[in-house]
Amino acid sequence: MLALSCLLGLPASLSAQEVKKYNVLFFYVDDLRPELKSYGVEHMSTPNIDKLAGSAVQFQQAHCQQAVCTPSRASMLTGTRPDVTKVYDIHKYFRTTPALANVVTLPQIFTNNGYTTVRVGKVFHQEDDQSWNGKAASLADPAGKVVDDGNAIQVVDKPDNLFKDGITASKAVATLAQLKDGGKPFFLAVGMSRPHLPFVVPQKHWGKYPNVLLPPADYVQLPKDIPSIALGGSGLQEFRGYNDMESQPQGPFTGNVAKDLRRAYFAAISHTDEQIGRVINELDRLNLRENTIIVLVADHGFKLGELGQWGKFTNFELDTRVPLIMDVPGAPGNQKRRQQVELLDLYPTLCDLTGLTKPAHLQGTSFKHLFVTNTTAAAKPAVFSQFPRWQDDRKINIMGYSMRTPRYRFTRWQEQPNPSVVIARELYDHETDPLEKKNIIGTADPNLVKQLDQQLTDALKVQAAEAAKISTAARGAAPQPSRAADDAEAETTLAVFPNPSEGIFHVQLDPQTWTGASVRVVDGIGRTVRQLTYQGQEWLPLDLSQQKAGLYQLRVEKGPRVKTQALQKH
């Protein structure tokens, strides 16, 4: 640990025991691309994040492993790739994958090493109770809080602290004081919901962006020579699930609608920035800053009309690239790093920075060596993202693997589980086309294509070997209590009987097990369309007659127990 102290410019006398006492304040932001002034986006008003970047190391090329909430979070928080988690959509809980049933997650490694670990807001998409050992401060929701009205754009003239993220920030502020009084090192994760849809924003932040511009004309067209499989139709579908977007003409949004959506996204970022500032200010007021690592990161990026697309769900740079800012005590501030990193690298990096022993299952690589003034340390030769495409029965039959080198993005769409059958390839040269407007796979030097193709193949072989090793180790591990075990225990306590002609589902639950449980129905984009409390009745009717046809998920939750079941609405 002496070597780490020297590396970070910390006092040489700092002992390993003292380094382990670093707190971690972890901001996890939903759907935030690097649309921040500290990343050179001059039209943005993000003074609090910019101030944080001024005392931190900002990573210019941080990439997620799959550009949708649940898979990205499962990957980063377990330190494994999506092909290990087997989480490719928003519904699956990572511990139902046998190889990860007893995995030690990022917060859990701190739990296991004497930290108080607490979450406020959304961290995992399906929360994992065994990762945490502490509770957030209990605050009553304020009177007059903002209620979602079902529209994609909601501009509300109320104070920040009455919005969802304002309430999260208030709870985080109260929790910090509680953690300081506890006298133990802590890991506090603060999940911010915006700028995820719906864009529910205060009027004052909406007013900061009166003259929103659309992307240049040549940047709102689909990339030239793009294979259709590369496009993410689910992005538009996510928007069109909101009341004010349903009646919009088919195809990408244009004109004033596009401008308003962009304006609302920017305003949502400014709102989140203000809430992050409130929490950091409290950290300073409590004199905890000098012994706390601050991390700000997003789960994936987002498209706002660029490349003729909206939302996420693809392998383009706009989807995979995220902001990552880390303020480490003793490390230099106001530093920008061009070296590429992956989000699954965060787990081993935080272990190294706090002196914790890294678990054997991690697939990421620590980048602690980048916390040095003006370092020229070599970057990873490449970082990797992926996105699946499904058949009608939701069985994955094609996977798109995307490799980002310092210069190129190379994407290969191949059959699963027959990777030798290649459906399409993409190649973008970021030296001449940083916006990925033209797929040059058909005109590039064949030797370059062959080289990149082989580099991706070799990397996937290594990743497959890592996955096999993790799976083998899991089979030999002693069983540990998990929420999956709770589910098995209650396997027979949930039954659903649909009435297809009327769109009503009758749910039967065991009253002894589930009375008082929250019952939710979630649509394909993760939006709650029906929610109520089970009161112990013999039958619980769920009326989905007004919902569109499609696949929904029923979630029954009570304490640590969670049961899920697919609902097919015809």
Summary of the structure (lengths in Angstrom):
residues: 570
radius of gyration: 23.3
end to end distance: 60.2
largest distance: 73.4
contacts: 1886
relative contact order: 0.15
helix: 33%
strand: 25%
